[in-house]
């Protein structure tokens, strides 16, 4: 009975480990942060009126900041990559 139970648990553990590896890879790529940054940048470009532009700037600054943080912690991005996004942040958000 213990062997059968072990055989049932082992594939489940492997499945969970694979999901963790996929999530880690996704986190290192900063996919969700970059998508949010791109969406916020697009919203900023399409904003009309002072209130809408101000809200879009705040959202863009927050999403770019989150992207910079993620990229800085990831081993997949170079310092040059981070500096490029930081320059975009400084341009939009005033450094």
C-alpha positions in Angstrom: 0.0 0.0 0.0 2.9 2.4 0.8 4.5 1.7 -2.6 1.2 2.4 -4.4 0.8 5.6 -2.4 4.4 6.6 -3.2 3.8 6.0 -6.9 0.7 8.3 -6.8 2.5 11.1 -4.9 5.6 11.1 -7.0 4.0 12.3 -10.2 2.1 15.0 -8.3 5.3 16.3 -6.7 6.9 16.4 -10.2 4.0 18.3 -11.5 4.2 20.9 -8.7 8.0 21.2 -9.2 7.5 21.8 -12.9 4.9 24.5 -12.2 7.3 26.2 -9.8 10.0 26.1 -12.4 7.7 27.7 -15.0 6.6 30.4 -12.6 10.2 31.1 -11.7 11.1 31.4 -15.4 8.1 33.7 -15.9 9.1 35.8 -13.0 12.7 36.2 -14.2 11.4 37.3 -17.6 9.3 40.0 -15.8 6.5 39.2 -18.3 3.6 40.6 -16.4 5.5 43.7 -15.4 6.6 44.4 -19.0 3.1 43.8 -20.3 1.7 46.2 -17.7 4.4 48.8 -18.6 3.6 48.5 -22.3 -0.2 48.8 -21.6 0.4 51.9 -19.4 2.7 53.5 -22.0 0.0 52.9 -24.7 -2.7 54.4 -22.4 -0.4 57.4 -21.8 0.0 57.9 -25.6 -3.8 57.8 -26.1 -4.8 59.8 -23.1 -6.9 63.0 -23.7 -7.6 65.7 -21.3 -5.6 66.8 -18.2 -7.2 64.4 -15.7 -6.8 61.4 -18.0 -3.2 62.3 -18.8 -2.3 62.8 -15.2 -3.8 59.4 -14.2 -2.0 57.7 -17.2 1.3 59.3 -16.0 0.8 57.9 -12.5 0.0 54.5 -13.8 2.9 54.5 -16.3 5.3 55.6 -13.5 4.2 52.8 -11.2 4.4 50.1 -13.9 7.8 51.2 -15.1 9.1 51.3 -11.5 7.8 47.7 -11.0 9.5 46.7 -14.2 12.8 48.2 -13.2 12.6 46.5 -9.8 11.9 43.1 -11.5 14.6 43.5 -14.1 17.1 44.5 -11.4 16.4 41.3 -9.5 16.5 39.0 -12.6 19.6 37.4 -13.9 18.2 37.5 -17.4 18.6 41.3 -17.9 21.8 43.3 -18.2 22.5 46.5 -16.4 22.2 48.2 -19.8 18.6 46.8 -20.1 17.8 48.2 -16.7 19.4 51.6 -17.5 17.4 51.8 -20.7 14.1 51.4 -18.8 15.4 53.7 -16.0 15.9 56.4 -18.7 12.3 56.0 -19.9 11.2 56.3 -16.2 13.3 59.5 -15.7 11.9 60.9 -19.0 8.2 60.3 -18.1 8.3 60.5 -14.3 10.9 63.2 -13.7 13.6 60.9 -12.2 
